[in-house]
């Protein structure tokens, strides 16, 4: 399953790679409760964070600096959600993220052990291709 996509942010072509680092960045985010709605679907800021985590993951894999700030990703997502074409691109990215073999393996693993720091959310195994990822955020997190 493909877990990589190229996108252009601020006129710069970058790669998004969704693997272990991407998963950890999202799961350990101090604002994790703001990244997903009560149904577990990514909010606009959550979509930006997922994309940013893919960018950071790709930079780690290539051993290059991740020099595009998170703010640029939130602005980019805000621009894309204004158009149908932009929404389609975001849905495609979220689907790639949710169907990534690494992400799915980590989700299953954390469900089994449930021992990532700060009691991570239970993530449903039904990562659907409609780009909805059901995260039940633990209260108080």
C-alpha positions as CSV (number, residue, x, y, z in Angstrom):
1,X,0.0,0.0,0.0
2,X,1.4,3.4,-1.0
3,X,2.2,5.6,2.0
4,X,3.9,8.4,0.0
5,X,2.7,11.4,-1.9
6,X,4.3,14.5,-3.4
7,X,2.5,17.9,-2.9
8,X,3.4,21.5,-3.5
9,X,3.3,23.8,-0.5
10,X,4.3,27.4,-0.9
11,X,5.7,26.7,-4.4
12,X,8.0,24.0,-3.0
13,X,7.5,20.4,-4.0
14,X,7.8,18.2,-0.9
15,X,7.2,14.5,-0.1
16,X,4.8,13.2,2.5
17,X,5.7,9.9,4.0
18,X,3.3,8.2,6.5
19,X,5.1,5.9,8.8
20,X,6.1,5.4,12.5
21,X,7.4,9.0,12.9
22,X,4.2,10.5,11.5
23,X,2.1,8.3,13.9
24,X,4.2,9.4,16.9
25,X,4.0,13.1,16.0
26,X,0.2,12.9,15.9
27,X,-0.2,10.7,19.0
28,X,2.1,12.9,21.1
29,X,0.8,16.2,20.0
30,X,0.0,18.4,23.0
31,X,-3.2,19.6,21.2
32,X,-4.3,16.1,20.2
33,X,-7.8,16.6,21.4
34,X,-8.2,19.5,18.9
35,X,-7.0,17.4,15.9
36,X,-10.1,15.1,15.7
37,X,-13.8,15.7,16.2
38,X,-16.0,13.7,18.5
39,X,-16.6,11.1,15.7
40,X,-12.9,10.7,15.2
41,X,-12.7,12.6,11.9
42,X,-9.7,15.0,11.5
43,X,-10.6,18.6,12.0
44,X,-9.1,21.2,9.6
45,X,-6.2,21.6,12.0
46,X,-6.0,17.8,12.3
47,X,-5.7,17.5,8.5
48,X,-2.9,20.1,8.6
49,X,-1.1,18.2,11.4
50,X,-1.4,14.8,9.6
51,X,0.1,16.4,6.4
52,X,2.8,18.1,8.5
53,X,3.6,14.8,10.2
54,X,4.0,13.2,6.8
55,X,6.4,16.0,5.8
56,X,8.4,15.6,9.0
57,X,8.5,11.8,8.5
58,X,9.8,12.2,5.0
59,X,12.5,14.7,6.1
60,X,13.6,12.3,8.8
61,X,13.8,9.4,6.2
62,X,15.9,11.6,3.9
63,X,17.9,13.1,6.7
64,X,17.1,16.7,5.6
65,X,15.8,19.6,7.7
66,X,12.1,20.1,7.9
67,X,12.2,23.9,7.3
68,X,8.6,24.6,6.3
69,X,6.8,25.8,9.4
70,X,3.5,24.2,10.6
71,X,1.7,27.5,10.0
72,X,2.4,27.2,6.2
73,X,0.6,23.9,6.3
74,X,-2.5,25.3,8.1
75,X,-2.7,28.1,5.5
76,X,-2.2,25.6,2.6
77,X,-5.1,23.4,4.0
78,X,-7.3,26.5,4.6
79,X,-6.7,27.4,0.9
80,X,-7.5,23.8,-0.4
81,X,-10.7,23.4,1.6
82,X,-12.2,26.4,-0.4
83,X,-12.4,24.4,-3.6
84,X,-13.8,21.0,-4.6
85,X,-10.4,20.1,-6.3
86,X,-8.6,21.1,-3.1
87,X,-11.0,19.0,-1.0
88,X,-10.4,16.0,-3.3
89,X,-6.6,16.4,-2.8
90,X,-7.0,16.5,1.0
91,X,-9.2,13.4,1.0
92,X,-6.6,11.6,-1.1
93,X,-3.9,12.5,1.4
94,X,-5.9,11.5,4.4
95,X,-6.8,8.2,2.7
96,X,-3.2,7.5,2.0
97,X,-2.4,8.2,5.7
98,X,-5.2,6.1,7.0
99,X,-4.4,3.2,4.7
100,X,-0.7,3.3,5.3
101,X,0.5,-0.2,6.3
102,X,2.8,1.4,9.0
103,X,-0.1,3.4,10.5
104,X,-2.4,0.4,10.5
105,X,0.2,-1.9,12.1
106,X,0.8,0.7,14.8
107,X,-2.9,1.2,15.4
108,X,-3.4,-2.6,15.9
109,X,-0.3,-2.8,18.1
110,X,-1.4,0.1,20.4
111,X,-4.9,-1.5,20.6
112,X,-3.2,-4.7,21.8
113,X,-0.8,-3.2,24.3
114,X,-2.5,0.2,24.9
115,X,0.8,1.3,26.4
116,X,1.9,4.4,24.4
117,X,2.5,7.3,26.8
118,X,-0.5,9.2,28.2
119,X,-3.0,6.4,27.5
120,X,-3.4,7.0,23.7
121,X,-6.8,7.0,22.1
122,X,-8.3,3.7,21.0
123,X,-8.2,3.8,17.3
124,X,-10.8,1.8,15.5
125,X,-9.5,-0.9,13.2
126,X,-11.9,0.2,10.5
127,X,-9.8,2.8,8.9
128,X,-12.2,3.5,6.1
129,X,-11.3,4.7,2.6
130,X,-13.8,7.5,3.0
131,X,-10.9,9.3,4.8
132,X,-12.5,9.1,8.2
133,X,-10.3,7.8,10.9
134,X,-12.3,7.0,14.1
135,X,-10.3,8.2,17.1
136,X,-12.0,8.1,20.4
137,X,-10.2,10.7,22.4
138,X,-9.9,9.9,26.0
139,X,-11.5,12.6,28.2
140,X,-9.0,14.7,30.0
141,X,-6.3,14.3,27.4
